[in-house]
Amino acid sequence: MMTKLSRSSVAAAVSAYLRTC
């Protein structure tokens, strides 16, 4: 559960970072 949430959070952060860039 925690790992899945962490992965989702990381993916969302990366997506937002790439979009901002």
A tleap script that builds the chain and sets N, CA, C and O, in Angstrom:
source leaprc.protein.ff14SB
mol = sequence {
  NMET MET THR LYS LEU SER ARG SER SER VAL
  ALA ALA ALA VAL SER ALA TYR LEU ARG THR
  CCYS
}
set mol.1.N position { 0.844 -1.204 0.000 }
set mol.1.CA position { 0.000 0.000 0.000 }
set mol.1.C position { 0.876 1.250 0.000 }
set mol.1.O position { 0.734 2.128 -0.851 }
set mol.2.N position { 1.760 1.308 0.948 }
set mol.2.CA position { 2.622 2.500 1.037 }
set mol.2.C position { 3.469 2.641 -0.228 }
set mol.2.O position { 3.630 3.738 -0.763 }
set mol.3.N position { 4.004 1.517 -0.695 }
set mol.3.CA position { 4.861 1.561 -1.887 }
set mol.3.C position { 4.061 2.056 -3.084 }
set mol.3.O position { 4.551 2.857 -3.879 }
set mol.4.N position { 2.833 1.576 -3.205 }
set mol.4.CA position { 1.997 1.970 -4.333 }
set mol.4.C position { 1.715 3.479 -4.255 }
set mol.4.O position { 1.787 4.188 -5.260 }
set mol.5.N position { 1.399 3.945 -3.069 }
set mol.5.CA position { 1.094 5.373 -2.897 }
set mol.5.C position { 2.330 6.207 -3.222 }
set mol.5.O position { 2.251 7.232 -3.899 }
set mol.6.N position { 3.456 5.746 -2.727 }
set mol.6.CA position { 4.716 6.484 -2.959 }
set mol.6.C position { 4.993 6.549 -4.460 }
set mol.6.O position { 5.372 7.597 -4.983 }
set mol.7.N position { 4.802 5.441 -5.136 }
set mol.7.CA position { 5.074 5.397 -6.582 }
set mol.7.C position { 4.142 6.373 -7.296 }
set mol.7.O position { 4.567 7.115 -8.182 }
set mol.8.N position { 2.885 6.364 -6.909 }
set mol.8.CA position { 1.907 7.256 -7.547 }
set mol.8.C position { 2.306 8.717 -7.301 }
set mol.8.O position { 2.226 9.557 -8.197 }
set mol.9.N position { 2.730 8.993 -6.086 }
set mol.9.CA position { 3.126 10.370 -5.741 }
set mol.9.C position { 4.331 10.787 -6.587 }
set mol.9.O position { 4.371 11.892 -7.129 }
set mol.10.N position { 5.291 9.901 -6.690 }
set mol.10.CA position { 6.500 10.212 -7.478 }
set mol.10.C position { 6.127 10.439 -8.935 }
set mol.10.O position { 6.597 11.388 -9.562 }
set mol.11.N position { 5.285 9.572 -9.466 }
set mol.11.CA position { 4.881 9.700 -10.876 }
set mol.11.C position { 4.184 11.040 -11.092 }
set mol.11.O position { 4.440 11.722 -12.084 }
set mol.12.N position { 3.306 11.415 -10.168 }
set mol.12.CA position { 2.580 12.689 -10.298 }
set mol.12.C position { 3.568 13.853 -10.232 }
set mol.12.O position { 3.463 14.807 -11.002 }
set mol.13.N position { 4.516 13.770 -9.319 }
set mol.13.CA position { 5.512 14.852 -9.176 }
set mol.13.C position { 6.344 14.965 -10.455 }
set mol.13.O position { 6.578 16.068 -10.950 }
set mol.14.N position { 6.783 13.846 -10.978 }
set mol.14.CA position { 7.597 13.858 -12.205 }
set mol.14.C position { 6.780 14.440 -13.355 }
set mol.14.O position { 7.279 15.253 -14.132 }
set mol.15.N position { 5.530 14.019 -13.456 }
set mol.15.CA position { 4.659 14.513 -14.537 }
set mol.15.C position { 4.518 16.033 -14.429 }
set mol.15.O position { 4.630 16.744 -15.428 }
set mol.16.N position { 4.274 16.516 -13.230 }
set mol.16.CA position { 4.112 17.971 -13.028 }
set mol.16.C position { 5.424 18.686 -13.348 }
set mol.16.O position { 5.421 19.749 -13.970 }
set mol.17.N position { 6.531 18.108 -12.927 }
set mol.17.CA position { 7.846 18.729 -13.193 }
set mol.17.C position { 8.111 18.812 -14.701 }
set mol.17.O position { 8.546 19.843 -15.215 }
set mol.18.N position { 7.841 17.706 -15.390 }
set mol.18.CA position { 8.065 17.694 -16.847 }
set mol.18.C position { 7.141 18.699 -17.523 }
set mol.18.O position { 7.540 19.379 -18.468 }
set mol.19.N position { 5.916 18.790 -17.040 }
set mol.19.CA position { 4.947 19.724 -17.643 }
set mol.19.C position { 5.422 21.155 -17.413 }
set mol.19.O position { 5.336 21.996 -18.308 }
set mol.20.N position { 5.918 21.422 -16.219 }
set mol.20.CA position { 6.384 22.787 -15.901 }
set mol.20.C position { 7.591 23.134 -16.768 }
set mol.20.O position { 7.725 24.255 -17.259 }
set mol.21.N position { 8.470 22.139 -16.945 }
set mol.21.CA position { 9.673 22.378 -17.747 }
set mol.21.C position { 9.221 22.650 -19.178 }
set mol.21.O position { 10.053 22.883 -20.054 }
savepdb mol mol.pdb
quit
